[in-house]
Amino acid sequence: YFLEAHGGRNFVAHSGGQNGFISHFYVDRASHKGAIIAFNTQSESKKLGNARNTRALDAAMRDAIVAALFK
């Protein structure tokens, strides 16, 4: 487990990945809410590279969840 800060909030979090599977969970102790993000594949765009891959989507989803769920 790790302590992470996103969007001005502090989370207990954990992440992992193996053979293309990527997962994260975030728990906001202050609001008693949590979120899980999981992907069963990892892909990359040959044209756009790291700007459009599963890890970029993972980060964008995290930011959207933090903004919408953990207010």
C-alpha positions as CSV (number, residue, x, y, z in Angstrom):
1,Y,0.0,0.0,0.0
2,F,1.1,3.5,-0.7
3,L,0.1,7.0,0.2
4,E,-0.6,9.1,-2.9
5,A,-1.9,12.6,-3.5
6,H,-4.1,13.4,-6.5
7,G,-6.3,16.4,-7.0
8,G,-5.6,17.8,-3.6
9,R,-6.7,14.6,-1.8
10,N,-4.7,12.0,0.0
11,F,-5.3,8.3,-0.8
12,V,-4.3,4.9,0.4
13,A,-3.5,3.2,-2.9
14,H,-2.0,0.3,-4.6
15,S,-1.2,-0.6,-8.2
16,G,0.2,-3.5,-10.2
17,G,0.6,-4.9,-13.6
18,Q,1.6,-8.2,-15.1
19,N,1.4,-9.6,-18.6
20,G,-0.7,-6.6,-19.8
21,F,-3.1,-6.6,-16.9
22,I,-3.1,-3.3,-15.0
23,S,-5.0,-2.4,-11.8
24,H,-5.2,0.3,-9.3
25,F,-7.3,1.0,-6.3
26,Y,-7.7,4.2,-4.3
27,V,-9.3,4.7,-0.9
28,D,-10.1,8.2,0.4
29,R,-10.2,7.8,4.1
30,A,-11.8,11.2,4.6
31,S,-14.9,10.5,2.5
32,H,-15.0,6.7,3.1
33,K,-15.0,6.1,-0.6
34,G,-12.9,4.0,-2.9
35,A,-12.4,3.2,-6.5
36,I,-10.9,0.3,-8.5
37,I,-9.6,0.6,-12.0
38,A,-8.6,-2.6,-14.0
39,F,-7.6,-3.3,-17.5
40,N,-7.1,-6.8,-18.9
41,T,-4.8,-5.7,-21.7
42,Q,-2.1,-3.1,-22.3
43,S,-1.9,-1.5,-25.7
44,E,0.0,1.3,-27.4
45,S,-0.7,3.4,-30.5
46,K,2.1,3.0,-33.0
47,K,1.2,6.4,-34.4
48,L,0.7,8.3,-31.1
49,G,3.1,6.4,-28.8
50,N,2.8,7.1,-25.1
51,A,0.2,9.8,-25.7
52,R,-2.4,7.1,-26.4
53,N,-1.8,3.9,-24.5
54,T,-3.4,2.0,-21.7
55,R,-1.3,3.7,-19.0
56,A,-2.3,7.2,-20.3
57,L,-6.0,6.1,-20.2
58,D,-5.4,4.7,-16.7
59,A,-4.1,8.1,-15.5
60,A,-6.9,10.0,-17.3
61,M,-9.5,7.8,-15.6
62,R,-7.9,8.3,-12.2
63,D,-8.0,12.0,-12.6
64,A,-11.7,11.9,-13.7
65,I,-12.7,9.7,-10.8
66,V,-10.8,11.8,-8.3
67,A,-12.6,14.9,-9.7
68,A,-16.1,13.4,-9.8
69,L,-16.2,10.9,-7.0
70,F,-13.9,12.2,-4.3
71,K,-15.3,15.8,-3.8
